[in-house]
Amino acid sequence: MVRKFERILLVNCTLDKISRQKIKNTVSTPNLGLLSIASVLIMHGYKVKIIDFFVEDISENEYINILHTWNPSVIGFSVYTRTSPFYNRIMKITKQSGFNGITIAGGPHSTFNEEEMLKNTKVNYVIKGEGEFTFLKLLEHLNYPDQFPLKYVEGVSYIEEDNVIINEKFKFIGKLDALPLQPIGLIDPSNYSTAFTMITSRGCPGNCIYCSSRSMSGNKYRMRSAENIICEMIYLKDILKTDKVVFLDDTFTAIQSRFNRFIELLRHLEYKFSYRIESRGDTLIEKNLDDLKDTNCNVIHVGIESGSQEVINKIGKKINLSETIQRLLYGNKIGIHMVASFIIGHYCDNKETIRETIELMKHLKKAGVEVSVASCTPFPGTVLYENRDRLNVKILASSWQDYDFGNVIIETEFLKNEELRELLFEAVMVSM
């Protein structure tokens, strides 16, 4: 039986032109979520094409021409909060082009704003959370509605008789090793400053109030095996012709047993990789840092978020500040490029605690640690956003596009917006 809905176009929405160019010129990476969805759909016989507006210079007319010539039956849009204005424009263009197929929106913004997406942009379906198997099941429903009724497709929202219907909550993928490897051939690696990227885990046992990871991927840490990681590294190295890989996990070193096995396997490879990870201060014991250095890890990014232990405790970060500082300095001492990031404007921050943060940034930078800083931004899906009134945080943004780590869109019980802007500027100057 020929499937009516077989050609799938996946679209990565982008930012305004200036922000997009800035990212493209500094650090641009593939949308691994879309690639993972594509891999599952291809495995089940679907034809998939990806457009990444972050790195591809495609005009409105060229996009419409792709719709007419490639003729997809389904278009899936990946939407983040800051890219939602672009999504609104590209949806309008899509409908005006005469496209009469199915539209689907996914990604973090769609997950936490399904009613807005369905009612305001008239998208046919919203996929909440992890999209691989929800997308597949939705396609199976579209192709075989009698065998796969829509009400049984978990993780999908839609409008029925003017009412927003939210199906049963999706189930997280338990065994990540079951996912296919990246279909890297669907994109042009030369479009990206860093094409060799991987995510090896999902979920977060932490509960930092400024982060939506827990809401998006669950509170249980799920991980790919060390063997699976090495397999994909070798596969991508052969295709991309580079040995430089960036791991995008929030905490690559979260599970000690997997980390030990990963290090063991790396040491037995006939060639060396150069890699970068993100981690937490409480998992970077000195032995781990020694192992990372020994296996050619050249950059480690650690989120500290504040120079005040009291603030760290209140925002749910759950790290020991003094221990984290010592581990950053030790990593720097043995020759790893250490990066420490901070956030200005937590709900419990005041001038004194922000001063502590700025002074710590100065201390680390003087010692050779790279520092970066961002404004506290209450994105949908975070504890901060959902509890902003209780935490006395006032959001001043006029549109979703204002939700930018470099833009102060809040004021708190202790600090006015202008005061936060001045303090953020001072911190940014320290980081430069």
Secondary structure by P-SEA (a helix, b strand, c coil): ccccccbbbbbbbbccaaaaaaaaacccccaaaaaaaaaaaaaabbbbbbbccccccccaaaaaaaaaaccccbbbbbbcccaaaaaaaaaaaaaaaccccbbbbbcaaaaacaaaaaccccccbbbccccaaaaaaaaaaaaccccccccccccbbbbcccbbbbccccccccccccccccccccccccccccccccccbbbbcccccccccccccccbbbbccaaaaaaaaaaaaaaacccbbbbccccccccaaaaaaaaaaaaacccccccccccccccccaaaaaaaaaacccbbbbbcccccaaaaaaacccccaaaaaaaaaaaaaaccbbbbbbccccccccaaaaaaaaaaaaaaaaabbbbbbbccccccccccccccccccccccccccccccccccccccccccaaaaaaaaaaaaaaac
